[in-house]
Amino acid sequence: MVSVLVTKPVISHCHQAITLHCNVSLSDGKDREFQVTHLSWIKESNKTICSENNTAISFFPCKYMANKQLVVTIDSPQPDDTGRYICKLRSSHGHTSADTNVTLGM
């Protein structure tokens, strides 16, 4: 079984950069190879903001790393950037998702 672990909910301020991490692993703890076929960050409005192949149209820098981690950075968050962010995974060992929330304080 495959699993994703995402950044804990974030409370930040306008214009203070936020980085969201999505880490993929096998939940059985065995160190086996598996293929990620799709990995993406999606804003709650179902808008893909970042994917492992960088095909998403986004103003946010996005980086897929060899250790099966997808990182997106919101450089200068605005009120419209608050809400739920979902990391979705499809792989050779199944599919799953996990979410986190971004909140901007005063």
Gaussian input, Z-matrix of N, CA and C with variables (Angstrom, degrees):
# hf/3-21g

backbone

0 1
 N
 C     1     B1
 C     2     B2     1     A1
 N     3     B3     2     A2     1     D1
 C     4     B4     3     A3     2     D2
 C     5     B5     4     A4     3     D3
 N     6     B6     5     A5     4     D4
 C     7     B7     6     A6     5     D5
 C     8     B8     7     A7     6     D6
 N     9     B9     8     A8     7     D7
 C    10    B10     9     A9     8     D8
 C    11    B11    10    A10     9     D9
 N    12    B12    11    A11    10    D10
 C    13    B13    12    A12    11    D11
 C    14    B14    13    A13    12    D12
 N    15    B15    14    A14    13    D13
 C    16    B16    15    A15    14    D14
 C    17    B17    16    A16    15    D15
 N    18    B18    17    A17    16    D16
 C    19    B19    18    A18    17    D17
 C    20    B20    19    A19    18    D18
 N    21    B21    20    A20    19    D19
 C    22    B22    21    A21    20    D20
 C    23    B23    22    A22    21    D21
 N    24    B24    23    A23    22    D22
 C    25    B25    24    A24    23    D23
 C    26    B26    25    A25    24    D24
 N    27    B27    26    A26    25    D25
 C    28    B28    27    A27    26    D26
 C    29    B29    28    A28    27    D27
 N    30    B30    29    A29    28    D28
 C    31    B31    30    A30    29    D29
 C    32    B32    31    A31    30    D30
 N    33    B33    32    A32    31    D31
 C    34    B34    33    A33    32    D32
 C    35    B35    34    A34    33    D33
 N    36    B36    35    A35    34    D34
 C    37    B37    36    A36    35    D35
 C    38    B38    37    A37    36    D36
 N    39    B39    38    A38    37    D37
 C    40    B40    39    A39    38    D38
 C    41    B41    40    A40    39    D39
 N    42    B42    41    A41    40    D40
 C    43    B43    42    A42    41    D41
 C    44    B44    43    A43    42    D42
 N    45    B45    44    A44    43    D43
 C    46    B46    45    A45    44    D44
 C    47    B47    46    A46    45    D45
 N    48    B48    47    A47    46    D46
 C    49    B49    48    A48    47    D47
 C    50    B50    49    A49    48    D48
 N    51    B51    50    A50    49    D49
 C    52    B52    51    A51    50    D50
 C    53    B53    52    A52    51    D51
 N    54    B54    53    A53    52    D52
 C    55    B55    54    A54    53    D53
 C    56    B56    55    A55    54    D54
 N    57    B57    56    A56    55    D55
 C    58    B58    57    A57    56    D56
 C    59    B59    58    A58    57    D57
 N    60    B60    59    A59    58    D58
 C    61    B61    60    A60    59    D59
 C    62    B62    61    A61    60    D60
 N    63    B63    62    A62    61    D61
 C    64    B64    63    A63    62    D62
 C    65    B65    64    A64    63    D63
 N    66    B66    65    A65    64    D64
 C    67    B67    66    A66    65    D65
 C    68    B68    67    A67    66    D66
 N    69    B69    68    A68    67    D67
 C    70    B70    69    A69    68    D68
 C    71    B71    70    A70    69    D69
 N    72    B72    71    A71    70    D70
 C    73    B73    72    A72    71    D71
 C    74    B74    73    A73    72    D72
 N    75    B75    74    A74    73    D73
 C    76    B76    75    A75    74    D74
 C    77    B77    76    A76    75    D75
 N    78    B78    77    A77    76    D76
 C    79    B79    78    A78    77    D77
 C    80    B80    79    A79    78    D78
 N    81    B81    80    A80    79    D79
 C    82    B82    81    A81    80    D80
 C    83    B83    82    A82    81    D81
 N    84    B84    83    A83    82    D82
 C    85    B85    84    A84    83    D83
 C    86    B86    85    A85    84    D84
 N    87    B87    86    A86    85    D85
 C    88    B88    87    A87    86    D86
 C    89    B89    88    A88    87    D87
 N    90    B90    89    A89    88    D88
 C    91    B91    90    A90    89    D89
 C    92    B92    91    A91    90    D90
 N    93    B93    92    A92    91    D91
 C    94    B94    93    A93    92    D92
 C    95    B95    94    A94    93    D93
 N    96    B96    95    A95    94    D94
 C    97    B97    96    A96    95    D95
 C    98    B98    97    A97    96    D96
 N    99    B99    98    A98    97    D97
 C   100   B100    99    A99    98    D98
 C   101   B101   100   A100    99    D99
 N   102   B102   101   A101   100   D100
 C   103   B103   102   A102   101   D101
 C   104   B104   103   A103   102   D102
 N   105   B105   104   A104   103   D103
 C   106   B106   105   A105   104   D104
 C   107   B107   106   A106   105   D105
 N   108   B108   107   A107   106   D106
 C   109   B109   108   A108   107   D107
 C   110   B110   109   A109   108   D108
 N   111   B111   110   A110   109   D109
 C   112   B112   111   A111   110   D110
 C   113   B113   112   A112   111   D111
 N   114   B114   113   A113   112   D112
 C   115   B115   114   A114   113   D113
 C   116   B116   115   A115   114   D114
 N   117   B117   116   A116   115   D115
 C   118   B118   117   A117   116   D116
 C   119   B119   118   A118   117   D117
 N   120   B120   119   A119   118   D118
 C   121   B121   120   A120   119   D119
 C   122   B122   121   A121   120   D120
 N   123   B123   122   A122   121   D121
 C   124   B124   123   A123   122   D122
 C   125   B125   124   A124   123   D123
 N   126   B126   125   A125   124   D124
 C   127   B127   126   A126   125   D125
 C   128   B128   127   A127   126   D126
 N   129   B129   128   A128   127   D127
 C   130   B130   129   A129   128   D128
 C   131   B131   130   A130   129   D129
 N   132   B132   131   A131   130   D130
 C   133   B133   132   A132   131   D131
 C   134   B134   133   A133   132   D132
 N   135   B135   134   A134   133   D133
 C   136   B136   135   A135   134   D134
 C   137   B137   136   A136   135   D135
 N   138   B138   137   A137   136   D136
 C   139   B139   138   A138   137   D137
 C   140   B140   139   A139   138   D138
 N   141   B141   140   A140   139   D139
 C   142   B142   141   A141   140   D140
 C   143   B143   142   A142   141   D141
 N   144   B144   143   A143   142   D142
 C   145   B145   144   A144   143   D143
 C   146   B146   145   A145   144   D144
 N   147   B147   146   A146   145   D145
 C   148   B148   147   A147   146   D146
 C   149   B149   148   A148   147   D147
 N   150   B150   149   A149   148   D148
 C   151   B151   150   A150   149   D149
 C   152   B152   151   A151   150   D150
 N   153   B153   152   A152   151   D151
 C   154   B154   153   A153   152   D152
 C   155   B155   154   A154   153   D153
 N   156   B156   155   A155   154   D154
 C   157   B157   156   A156   155   D155
 C   158   B158   157   A157   156   D156
 N   159   B159   158   A158   157   D157
 C   160   B160   159   A159   158   D158
 C   161   B161   160   A160   159   D159
 N   162   B162   161   A161   160   D160
 C   163   B163   162   A162   161   D161
 C   164   B164   163   A163   162   D162
 N   165   B165   164   A164   163   D163
 C   166   B166   165   A165   164   D164
 C   167   B167   166   A166   165   D165
 N   168   B168   167   A167   166   D166
 C   169   B169   168   A168   167   D167
 C   170   B170   169   A169   168   D168
 N   171   B171   170   A170   169   D169
 C   172   B172   171   A171   170   D170
 C   173   B173   172   A172   171   D171
 N   174   B174   173   A173   172   D172
 C   175   B175   174   A174   173   D173
 C   176   B176   175   A175   174   D174
 N   177   B177   176   A176   175   D175
 C   178   B178   177   A177   176   D176
 C   179   B179   178   A178   177   D177
 N   180   B180   179   A179   178   D178
 C   181   B181   180   A180   179   D179
 C   182   B182   181   A181   180   D180
 N   183   B183   182   A182   181   D181
 C   184   B184   183   A183   182   D182
 C   185   B185   184   A184   183   D183
 N   186   B186   185   A185   184   D184
 C   187   B187   186   A186   185   D185
 C   188   B188   187   A187   186   D186
 N   189   B189   188   A188   187   D187
 C   190   B190   189   A189   188   D188
 C   191   B191   190   A190   189   D189
 N   192   B192   191   A191   190   D190
 C   193   B193   192   A192   191   D191
 C   194   B194   193   A193   192   D192
 N   195   B195   194   A194   193   D193
 C   196   B196   195   A195   194   D194
 C   197   B197   196   A196   195   D195
 N   198   B198   197   A197   196   D196
 C   199   B199   198   A198   197   D197
 C   200   B200   199   A199   198   D198
 N   201   B201   200   A200   199   D199
 C   202   B202   201   A201   200   D200
 C   203   B203   202   A202   201   D201
 N   204   B204   203   A203   202   D202
 C   205   B205   204   A204   203   D203
 C   206   B206   205   A205   204   D204
 N   207   B207   206   A206   205   D205
 C   208   B208   207   A207   206   D206
 C   209   B209   208   A208   207   D207
 N   210   B210   209   A209   208   D208
 C   211   B211   210   A210   209   D209
 C   212   B212   211   A211   210   D210
 N   213   B213   212   A212   211   D211
 C   214   B214   213   A213   212   D212
 C   215   B215   214   A214   213   D213
 N   216   B216   215   A215   214   D214
 C   217   B217   216   A216   215   D215
 C   218   B218   217   A217   216   D216
 N   219   B219   218   A218   217   D217
 C   220   B220   219   A219   218   D218
 C   221   B221   220   A220   219   D219
 N   222   B222   221   A221   220   D220
 C   223   B223   222   A222   221   D221
 C   224   B224   223   A223   222   D222
 N   225   B225   224   A224   223   D223
 C   226   B226   225   A225   224   D224
 C   227   B227   226   A226   225   D225
 N   228   B228   227   A227   226   D226
 C   229   B229   228   A228   227   D227
 C   230   B230   229   A229   228   D228
 N   231   B231   230   A230   229   D229
 C   232   B232   231   A231   230   D230
 C   233   B233   232   A232   231   D231
 N   234   B234   233   A233   232   D232
 C   235   B235   234   A234   233   D233
 C   236   B236   235   A235   234   D234
 N   237   B237   236   A236   235   D235
 C   238   B238   237   A237   236   D236
 C   239   B239   238   A238   237   D237
 N   240   B240   239   A239   238   D238
 C   241   B241   240   A240   239   D239
 C   242   B242   241   A241   240   D240
 N   243   B243   242   A242   241   D241
 C   244   B244   243   A243   242   D242
 C   245   B245   244   A244   243   D243
 N   246   B246   245   A245   244   D244
 C   247   B247   246   A246   245   D245
 C   248   B248   247   A247   246   D246
 N   249   B249   248   A248   247   D247
 C   250   B250   249   A249   248   D248
 C   251   B251   250   A250   249   D249
 N   252   B252   251   A251   250   D250
 C   253   B253   252   A252   251   D251
 C   254   B254   253   A253   252   D252
 N   255   B255   254   A254   253   D253
 C   256   B256   255   A255   254   D254
 C   257   B257   256   A256   255   D255
 N   258   B258   257   A257   256   D256
 C   259   B259   258   A258   257   D257
 C   260   B260   259   A259   258   D258
 N   261   B261   260   A260   259   D259
 C   262   B262   261   A261   260   D260
 C   263   B263   262   A262   261   D261
 N   264   B264   263   A263   262   D262
 C   265   B265   264   A264   263   D263
 C   266   B266   265   A265   264   D264
 N   267   B267   266   A266   265   D265
 C   268   B268   267   A267   266   D266
 C   269   B269   268   A268   267   D267
 N   270   B270   269   A269   268   D268
 C   271   B271   270   A270   269   D269
 C   272   B272   271   A271   270   D270
 N   273   B273   272   A272   271   D271
 C   274   B274   273   A273   272   D272
 C   275   B275   274   A274   273   D273
 N   276   B276   275   A275   274   D274
 C   277   B277   276   A276   275   D275
 C   278   B278   277   A277   276   D276
 N   279   B279   278   A278   277   D277
 C   280   B280   279   A279   278   D278
 C   281   B281   280   A280   279   D279
 N   282   B282   281   A281   280   D280
 C   283   B283   282   A282   281   D281
 C   284   B284   283   A283   282   D282
 N   285   B285   284   A284   283   D283
 C   286   B286   285   A285   284   D284
 C   287   B287   286   A286   285   D285
 N   288   B288   287   A287   286   D286
 C   289   B289   288   A288   287   D287
 C   290   B290   289   A289   288   D288
 N   291   B291   290   A290   289   D289
 C   292   B292   291   A291   290   D290
 C   293   B293   292   A292   291   D291
 N   294   B294   293   A293   292   D292
 C   295   B295   294   A294   293   D293
 C   296   B296   295   A295   294   D294
 N   297   B297   296   A296   295   D295
 C   298   B298   297   A297   296   D296
 C   299   B299   298   A298   297   D297
 N   300   B300   299   A299   298   D298
 C   301   B301   300   A300   299   D299
 C   302   B302   301   A301   300   D300
 N   303   B303   302   A302   301   D301
 C   304   B304   303   A303   302   D302
 C   305   B305   304   A304   303   D303
 N   306   B306   305   A305   304   D304
 C   307   B307   306   A306   305   D305
 C   308   B308   307   A307   306   D306
 N   309   B309   308   A308   307   D307
 C   310   B310   309   A309   308   D308
 C   311   B311   310   A310   309   D309
 N   312   B312   311   A311   310   D310
 C   313   B313   312   A312   311   D311
 C   314   B314   313   A313   312   D312
 N   315   B315   314   A314   313   D313
 C   316   B316   315   A315   314   D314
 C   317   B317   316   A316   315   D315

   B1=1.4592
   B2=1.5249
   B3=1.2973
   B4=1.4574
   B5=1.5260
   B6=1.3338
   B7=1.4616
   B8=1.5182
   B9=1.3279
   B10=1.4605
   B11=1.5215
   B12=1.3092
   B13=1.4528
   B14=1.5172
   B15=1.3272
   B16=1.4609
   B17=1.5265
   B18=1.3218
   B19=1.4517
   B20=1.5252
   B21=1.3259
   B22=1.4641
   B23=1.5252
   B24=1.3588
   B25=1.4663
   B26=1.5336
   B27=1.3247
   B28=1.4642
   B29=1.5219
   B30=1.3220
   B31=1.4686
   B32=1.5203
   B33=1.3184
   B34=1.4568
   B35=1.5227
   B36=1.3045
   B37=1.4598
   B38=1.5195
   B39=1.3164
   B40=1.4563
   B41=1.5210
   B42=1.3041
   B43=1.4660
   B44=1.5248
   B45=1.3510
   B46=1.4621
   B47=1.5293
   B48=1.3243
   B49=1.4637
   B50=1.5298
   B51=1.3371
   B52=1.4605
   B53=1.5273
   B54=1.3149
   B55=1.4582
   B56=1.5182
   B57=1.3268
   B58=1.4635
   B59=1.5234
   B60=1.3316
   B61=1.4608
   B62=1.5235
   B63=1.3135
   B64=1.4619
   B65=1.5273
   B66=1.3283
   B67=1.4615
   B68=1.5178
   B69=1.3146
   B70=1.4545
   B71=1.5186
   B72=1.3337
   B73=1.4650
   B74=1.5193
   B75=1.3198
   B76=1.4559
   B77=1.5194
   B78=1.3112
   B79=1.4593
   B80=1.5256
   B81=1.3325
   B82=1.4664
   B83=1.5285
   B84=1.3306
   B85=1.4576
   B86=1.5117
   B87=1.3156
   B88=1.4620
   B89=1.5237
   B90=1.2900
   B91=1.4551
   B92=1.5291
   B93=1.3339
   B94=1.4589
   B95=1.5215
   B96=1.3124
   B97=1.4552
   B98=1.5280
   B99=1.3212
   B100=1.4519
   B101=1.5166
   B102=1.3005
   B103=1.4564
   B104=1.5277
   B105=1.3286
   B106=1.4640
   B107=1.5182
   B108=1.3482
   B109=1.4608
   B110=1.5230
   B111=1.3327
   B112=1.4691
   B113=1.5256
   B114=1.3230
   B115=1.4555
   B116=1.5160
   B117=1.3209
   B118=1.4653
   B119=1.5174
   B120=1.3281
   B121=1.4717
   B122=1.5200
   B123=1.3246
   B124=1.4637
   B125=1.5124
   B126=1.3230
   B127=1.4693
   B128=1.5135
   B129=1.3060
   B130=1.4692
   B131=1.5222
   B132=1.3185
   B133=1.4637
   B134=1.5253
   B135=1.3567
   B136=1.4698
   B137=1.5258
   B138=1.3159
   B139=1.4579
   B140=1.5265
   B141=1.3341
   B142=1.4566
   B143=1.5158
   B144=1.3258
   B145=1.4644
   B146=1.5217
   B147=1.3389
   B148=1.4539
   B149=1.5291
   B150=1.3371
   B151=1.4605
   B152=1.5223
   B153=1.3367
   B154=1.4573
   B155=1.5217
   B156=1.3114
   B157=1.4587
   B158=1.5320
   B159=1.3399
   B160=1.4708
   B161=1.5243
   B162=1.3412
   B163=1.4481
   B164=1.5263
   B165=1.3134
   B166=1.4631
   B167=1.5227
   B168=1.2954
   B169=1.4629
   B170=1.5189
   B171=1.3171
   B172=1.4460
   B173=1.5161
   B174=1.3120
   B175=1.4537
   B176=1.5256
   B177=1.3304
   B178=1.4537
   B179=1.5189
   B180=1.3388
   B181=1.4629
   B182=1.5370
   B183=1.3216
   B184=1.4523
   B185=1.5221
   B186=1.3446
   B187=1.4603
   B188=1.5146
   B189=1.3409
   B190=1.4658
   B191=1.5194
   B192=1.3212
   B193=1.4563
   B194=1.5262
   B195=1.3099
   B196=1.4672
   B197=1.5268
   B198=1.3323
   B199=1.4700
   B200=1.5331
   B201=1.3260
   B202=1.4664
   B203=1.5264
   B204=1.3072
   B205=1.4587
   B206=1.5235
   B207=1.3325
   B208=1.4579
   B209=1.5210
   B210=1.3263
   B211=1.4587
   B212=1.5195
   B213=1.3188
   B214=1.4642
   B215=1.5241
   B216=1.3280
   B217=1.4604
   B218=1.5165
   B219=1.3144
   B220=1.4672
   B221=1.5245
   B222=1.3344
   B223=1.4605
   B224=1.5217
   B225=1.3067
   B226=1.4616
   B227=1.5276
   B228=1.3386
   B229=1.4617
   B230=1.5288
   B231=1.3149
   B232=1.4604
   B233=1.5254
   B234=1.3218
   B235=1.4744
   B236=1.5330
   B237=1.3319
   B238=1.4711
   B239=1.5281
   B240=1.3203
   B241=1.4629
   B242=1.5174
   B243=1.3207
   B244=1.4644
   B245=1.5234
   B246=1.3048
   B247=1.4560
   B248=1.5125
   B249=1.3135
   B250=1.4612
   B251=1.5279
   B252=1.3367
   B253=1.4596
   B254=1.5200
   B255=1.3349
   B256=1.4572
   B257=1.5256
   B258=1.3120
   B259=1.4579
   B260=1.5245
   B261=1.3447
   B262=1.4617
   B263=1.5210
   B264=1.3252
   B265=1.4588
   B266=1.5207
   B267=1.3235
   B268=1.4627
   B269=1.5225
   B270=1.3260
   B271=1.4617
   B272=1.5233
   B273=1.3233
   B274=1.4677
   B275=1.5283
   B276=1.3329
   B277=1.4699
   B278=1.5244
   B279=1.3264
   B280=1.4564
   B281=1.5086
   B282=1.3175
   B283=1.4639
   B284=1.5198
   B285=1.3239
   B286=1.4571
   B287=1.5190
   B288=1.3203
   B289=1.4638
   B290=1.5265
   B291=1.3176
   B292=1.4576
   B293=1.5135
   B294=1.3287
   B295=1.4607
   B296=1.5213
   B297=1.3138
   B298=1.4540
   B299=1.5186
   B300=1.3048
   B301=1.4656
   B302=1.5225
   B303=1.3190
   B304=1.4630
   B305=1.5187
   B306=1.3297
   B307=1.4607
   B308=1.5152
   B309=1.3118
   B310=1.4646
   B311=1.5228
   B312=1.3320
   B313=1.4475
   B314=1.5069
   B315=1.2993
   B316=1.4663
   B317=1.4972
   A1=108.93
   A2=116.06
   A3=121.84
   A4=109.14
   A5=116.55
   A6=119.49
   A7=109.97
   A8=114.89
   A9=121.34
   A10=108.45
   A11=115.17
   A12=122.71
   A13=106.48
   A14=116.63
   A15=120.43
   A16=110.72
   A17=114.60
   A18=122.60
   A19=109.91
   A20=116.35
   A21=120.42
   A22=109.02
   A23=118.33
   A24=119.68
   A25=111.26
   A26=114.41
   A27=121.88
   A28=110.10
   A29=116.09
   A30=121.64
   A31=105.37
   A32=115.70
   A33=120.38
   A34=109.15
   A35=116.30
   A36=122.73
   A37=109.60
   A38=116.41
   A39=120.12
   A40=108.88
   A41=115.66
   A42=124.50
   A43=113.90
   A44=119.18
   A45=122.57
   A46=107.40
   A47=117.32
   A48=122.52
   A49=112.58
   A50=114.45
   A51=122.96
   A52=107.47
   A53=116.93
   A54=121.41
   A55=108.97
   A56=115.37
   A57=121.89
   A58=108.84
   A59=116.90
   A60=123.16
   A61=109.83
   A62=115.52
   A63=122.19
   A64=106.77
   A65=116.52
   A66=122.62
   A67=110.06
   A68=116.41
   A69=122.51
   A70=109.47
   A71=116.46
   A72=120.41
   A73=109.76
   A74=114.88
   A75=120.06
   A76=107.64
   A77=116.77
   A78=120.60
   A79=113.14
   A80=117.86
   A81=118.61
   A82=111.83
   A83=116.74
   A84=121.37
   A85=114.52
   A86=118.25
   A87=121.10
   A88=109.35
   A89=115.77
   A90=121.53
   A91=109.09
   A92=115.53
   A93=121.06
   A94=108.78
   A95=114.69
   A96=119.17
   A97=109.45
   A98=115.44
   A99=120.98
   A100=107.68
   A101=115.34
   A102=121.86
   A103=110.90
   A104=116.70
   A105=121.28
   A106=106.70
   A107=116.85
   A108=119.50
   A109=112.11
   A110=116.29
   A111=120.07
   A112=108.95
   A113=115.61
   A114=121.96
   A115=107.01
   A116=117.43
   A117=119.40
   A118=112.05
   A119=114.52
   A120=122.81
   A121=106.45
   A122=116.01
   A123=122.38
   A124=108.23
   A125=116.59
   A126=121.23
   A127=107.04
   A128=117.79
   A129=122.75
   A130=113.93
   A131=117.81
   A132=121.54
   A133=111.59
   A134=116.78
   A135=123.95
   A136=113.09
   A137=116.02
   A138=120.65
   A139=108.37
   A140=117.15
   A141=121.27
   A142=108.51
   A143=115.48
   A144=119.27
   A145=112.20
   A146=116.76
   A147=119.51
   A148=108.49
   A149=117.45
   A150=119.92
   A151=110.19
   A152=115.29
   A153=119.72
   A154=112.89
   A155=117.49
   A156=119.81
   A157=112.37
   A158=116.39
   A159=123.22
   A160=113.70
   A161=117.40
   A162=119.69
   A163=112.38
   A164=117.35
   A165=120.18
   A166=110.22
   A167=115.20
   A168=119.93
   A169=106.45
   A170=115.88
   A171=119.91
   A172=110.41
   A173=114.71
   A174=120.74
   A175=110.23
   A176=116.85
   A177=121.82
   A178=110.32
   A179=118.18
   A180=120.06
   A181=110.17
   A182=115.04
   A183=121.59
   A184=108.28
   A185=116.22
   A186=119.11
   A187=109.79
   A188=115.23
   A189=121.61
   A190=107.39
   A191=116.27
   A192=120.99
   A193=111.08
   A194=115.76
   A195=121.83
   A196=113.02
   A197=117.40
   A198=120.02
   A199=111.87
   A200=115.98
   A201=122.95
   A202=111.55
   A203=115.51
   A204=122.33
   A205=108.32
   A206=115.71
   A207=121.48
   A208=108.12
   A209=116.19
   A210=122.11
   A211=108.82
   A212=116.17
   A213=121.11
   A214=107.56
   A215=115.87
   A216=121.40
   A217=109.60
   A218=115.18
   A219=121.53
   A220=104.35
   A221=115.96
   A222=121.48
   A223=114.00
   A224=116.48
   A225=120.76
   A226=108.76
   A227=117.10
   A228=119.92
   A229=113.52
   A230=113.50
   A231=123.62
   A232=108.41
   A233=119.24
   A234=120.57
   A235=113.55
   A236=118.40
   A237=121.19
   A238=112.83
   A239=117.51
   A240=121.48
   A241=112.92
   A242=118.56
   A243=120.82
   A244=109.51
   A245=115.37
   A246=120.31
   A247=112.75
   A248=113.99
   A249=122.71
   A250=110.47
   A251=115.81
   A252=123.05
   A253=107.52
   A254=116.18
   A255=122.02
   A256=109.30
   A257=115.95
   A258=121.11
   A259=107.03
   A260=116.93
   A261=121.68
   A262=109.45
   A263=114.94
   A264=122.14
   A265=111.38
   A266=115.62
   A267=123.33
   A268=106.14
   A269=116.28
   A270=119.86
   A271=110.31
   A272=114.28
   A273=120.09
   A274=111.92
   A275=117.99
   A276=122.16
   A277=112.90
   A278=117.60
   A279=120.59
   A280=112.90
   A281=114.81
   A282=120.62
   A283=109.62
   A284=115.28
   A285=121.53
   A286=108.66
   A287=116.08
   A288=121.20
   A289=108.95
   A290=114.48
   A291=121.79
   A292=106.76
   A293=116.99
   A294=118.75
   A295=111.64
   A296=113.84
   A297=122.61
   A298=108.08
   A299=116.88
   A300=121.35
   A301=110.61
   A302=114.00
   A303=121.46
   A304=107.22
   A305=115.46
   A306=122.18
   A307=108.09
   A308=116.23
   A309=120.90
   A310=108.82
   A311=116.22
   A312=121.63
   A313=110.24
   A314=115.95
   A315=121.32
   A316=111.92
   D1=137.89
   D2=-179.51
   D3=-100.62
   D4=150.38
   D5=179.34
   D6=-140.40
   D7=159.13
   D8=174.50
   D9=-123.88
   D10=142.91
   D11=177.32
   D12=-123.68
   D13=127.46
   D14=-176.88
   D15=-117.28
   D16=166.13
   D17=176.97
   D18=-56.18
   D19=141.17
   D20=175.36
   D21=-62.85
   D22=159.90
   D23=178.45
   D24=-50.37
   D25=140.46
   D26=-174.20
   D27=-112.04
   D28=131.60
   D29=169.69
   D30=-116.13
   D31=120.47
   D32=-175.62
   D33=-136.41
   D34=-171.02
   D35=178.22
   D36=-120.40
   D37=156.22
   D38=175.77
   D39=-53.77
   D40=140.23
   D41=176.72
   D42=68.75
   D43=8.12
   D44=175.12
   D45=-103.84
   D46=117.06
   D47=-172.92
   D48=-54.54
   D49=142.81
   D50=177.59
   D51=-125.22
   D52=133.32
   D53=176.52
   D54=-119.43
   D55=127.67
   D56=179.09
   D57=-110.64
   D58=130.66
   D59=-179.30
   D60=-111.70
   D61=140.15
   D62=172.83
   D63=-127.19
   D64=112.32
   D65=-178.10
   D66=-106.87
   D67=132.07
   D68=-178.35
   D69=-107.00
   D70=136.71
   D71=176.30
   D72=-153.97
   D73=167.65
   D74=172.58
   D75=-87.38
   D76=128.05
   D77=-174.00
   D78=-76.35
   D79=-9.81
   D80=178.62
   D81=-83.67
   D82=-1.73
   D83=176.17
   D84=79.39
   D85=-4.77
   D86=179.60
   D87=-80.31
   D88=142.55
   D89=-178.30
   D90=-91.38
   D91=77.98
   D92=179.38
   D93=-113.17
   D94=153.93
   D95=175.39
   D96=-76.87
   D97=144.42
   D98=172.95
   D99=-149.97
   D100=157.11
   D101=-175.52
   D102=-102.73
   D103=124.92
   D104=171.51
   D105=-84.34
   D106=118.48
   D107=179.18
   D108=-94.49
   D109=-25.20
   D110=174.98
   D111=-160.71
   D112=134.29
   D113=177.27
   D114=-142.24
   D115=127.56
   D116=-176.94
   D117=-149.88
   D118=154.72
   D119=168.76
   D120=-100.88
   D121=131.67
   D122=-178.67
   D123=-127.27
   D124=132.95
   D125=174.19
   D126=-78.15
   D127=152.32
   D128=-174.37
   D129=-51.10
   D130=-21.41
   D131=179.47
   D132=-80.55
   D133=11.96
   D134=-177.83
   D135=66.41
   D136=24.74
   D137=176.45
   D138=-96.55
   D139=118.62
   D140=176.99
   D141=-71.40
   D142=122.18
   D143=-179.18
   D144=-105.35
   D145=-12.89
   D146=-174.25
   D147=-165.40
   D148=138.10
   D149=175.12
   D150=-143.48
   D151=166.46
   D152=-174.82
   D153=-64.16
   D154=-23.36
   D155=179.05
   D156=-103.36
   D157=10.70
   D158=176.72
   D159=55.14
   D160=31.56
   D161=179.11
   D162=-87.06
   D163=-12.59
   D164=-179.74
   D165=-71.84
   D166=143.22
   D167=175.16
   D168=-86.88
   D169=117.84
   D170=-174.44
   D171=-152.35
   D172=150.43
   D173=173.49
   D174=-91.03
   D175=-1.71
   D176=-176.92
   D177=-98.89
   D178=130.61
   D179=174.57
   D180=-61.55
   D181=137.88
   D182=-175.10
   D183=-135.23
   D184=139.05
   D185=-179.50
   D186=-142.32
   D187=128.21
   D188=173.99
   D189=-101.66
   D190=127.39
   D191=-176.87
   D192=-107.03
   D193=154.35
   D194=-176.30
   D195=-59.11
   D196=-24.42
   D197=179.85
   D198=-84.08
   D199=22.93
   D200=176.93
   D201=62.19
   D202=50.43
   D203=177.23
   D204=-127.69
   D205=134.64
   D206=176.53
   D207=-114.87
   D208=124.11
   D209=-175.23
   D210=-121.22
   D211=130.19
   D212=175.29
   D213=-123.72
   D214=140.41
   D215=179.90
   D216=-119.85
   D217=128.88
   D218=173.53
   D219=-99.62
   D220=99.17
   D221=-171.08
   D222=-63.22
   D223=-42.13
   D224=-176.00
   D225=-138.90
   D226=76.12
   D227=-173.10
   D228=-59.89
   D229=141.73
   D230=177.65
   D231=-118.58
   D232=165.77
   D233=179.28
   D234=-52.08
   D235=-33.91
   D236=178.83
   D237=-65.70
   D238=-17.08
   D239=-178.64
   D240=-85.61
   D241=-6.36
   D242=178.58
   D243=-72.11
   D244=156.38
   D245=176.53
   D246=129.23
   D247=-164.59
   D248=-175.33
   D249=-91.28
   D250=132.57
   D251=176.17
   D252=-118.50
   D253=133.05
   D254=-174.67
   D255=-118.40
   D256=131.01
   D257=172.67
   D258=-98.90
   D259=120.07
   D260=-178.84
   D261=-112.88
   D262=136.56
   D263=-177.27
   D264=-128.06
   D265=137.05
   D266=165.79
   D267=-125.22
   D268=133.21
   D269=-177.78
   D270=-147.29
   D271=176.72
   D272=177.76
   D273=-68.44
   D274=-11.71
   D275=178.58
   D276=-113.50
   D277=18.79
   D278=176.50
   D279=121.66
   D280=-172.66
   D281=179.96
   D282=-135.09
   D283=152.43
   D284=-179.00
   D285=-164.23
   D286=175.76
   D287=176.35
   D288=-152.57
   D289=162.60
   D290=175.10
   D291=-148.50
   D292=155.22
   D293=-177.31
   D294=-133.33
   D295=163.10
   D296=175.16
   D297=-144.04
   D298=168.15
   D299=-179.76
   D300=-120.92
   D301=144.24
   D302=174.76
   D303=-115.73
   D304=126.40
   D305=177.96
   D306=-127.07
   D307=138.62
   D308=176.19
   D309=-104.57
   D310=125.80
   D311=177.68
   D312=-92.47
   D313=-177.25
   D314=179.55
   D315=-78.80

